[in-house]
Amino acid sequence: MSAGPEMDGAEAGPVRVFNRAAAGPFVLVCDHASNHVPKAYGTLGLPESDLMRHIAWDPGAAPVSRRMAERLDAVLVESAISRLIVDCNRPLDAPDLMPALSETTVIPANRSVPADERARRIALAHAPFHDAIDAIVAERQAAGLATAIVSVHSFTPVYRGIPRPWHVGIIHDGDERLSAPMIQALSAIDGIVVGDNEPYSPADRVYYTLERHARTRGLPCAMIEIRNDDIGDEAGQALWADRLAHILSGIQEPGIDHGEAKATREERTDRRA
C-alpha cells in the first residue's frame, strides 16, 4: 500500500522531506501521511481493504499538506510508513504506539510485539521521522530563520458509531499564538463547524510531535484535523489546503515573523495585570 507518488524534490526512505530549503516560517509535519506497510510485514494479518481505511493512515492529509507547503513556501516532513507499524505521533511508552486495536479493528500482528521487534519498528520509522524534524528545526534556527510547526491530520466523520459535527478541528495547548487566530478565521467561514480541541485534545496523547519539537523550543505550533470525507478528492484537498494556507499566511505574530519568543496567552495576561 502506498500514499501515492513521490513529490518532486522529496527525499526518499521512511521519511519524505519536501522543500527543505524553504524560506517561509512554517515547518509542516504529516505524521500519518502513508498507509505503506513494508513487504516483510505482509498486511499485518488484515484484509488489504483495511489498509485503505483511516486506521492505517490519515486519508487526504498528505495531498493537503503538500499543497499547503507549496503555497506557504514551507518545509514538509512526512512519515512514509503506516501508523499500524508504529505511530510517529506517540511517545515510545504509549500503549497505542503499535496498536493492537485501532477503533474497533483488531490488528493481529500487533497483539503481542516482542521487545526486539518494537525496537526494530522504532528504528525503521519513528526515529528517522523525528530525527529529520530535529535536524530541520536545528538548521533553521542556526540560520536565524523564524520557525513555527504545524501538523496536519484528518479524522473520521463517525467514530465508533458516534457522528462528529466538526469540519475541522484546531488542537492546541496553552500556547495559542497560532490556534487562536486560526480558530477565529475558520469560525468566520459560513457553514464551517470548527472544533476547539475537538475531536481530540492534547489530553488524548495526540500532541507528541508538537510537544517534542515545538514546545521544548518555545516555537509556535498547532495541530490541524480535517474531516477526511471533505478531502477525499482533489477538489476538496485544494479547497482546504488553499483555505488553511491563506489563514496561516495572514497570521502576523512576532514569534513567527522575527523568531522572537512570544508569550502564551496566560503570560500576556500576567503582564497586563
Secondary structure, DSSP 8 states (H G I E B T S, - for coil): --SSS--TT---SSEEEE-TT--SSEEEEETT------GGGTTTTS-GGGGGSTTTS-TTHHHHHHHHHHHHT-EEEEE-S-TTT--TTS-TT-TTSS-SEETTEE-GGGSS--HHHHHHHIIIIIHHHHHHHHHHHHHHHHTT---EEEEEEEE-SEETTEE---SEEEE--S--TTHHHHHHHHHTSTT--EEES-S--GGGT--HHHHHHTGGGT--EEEEEEEGGGGSSHHHHHHHHHHHHHHHHT---HHHHS------HHHHHHHH-
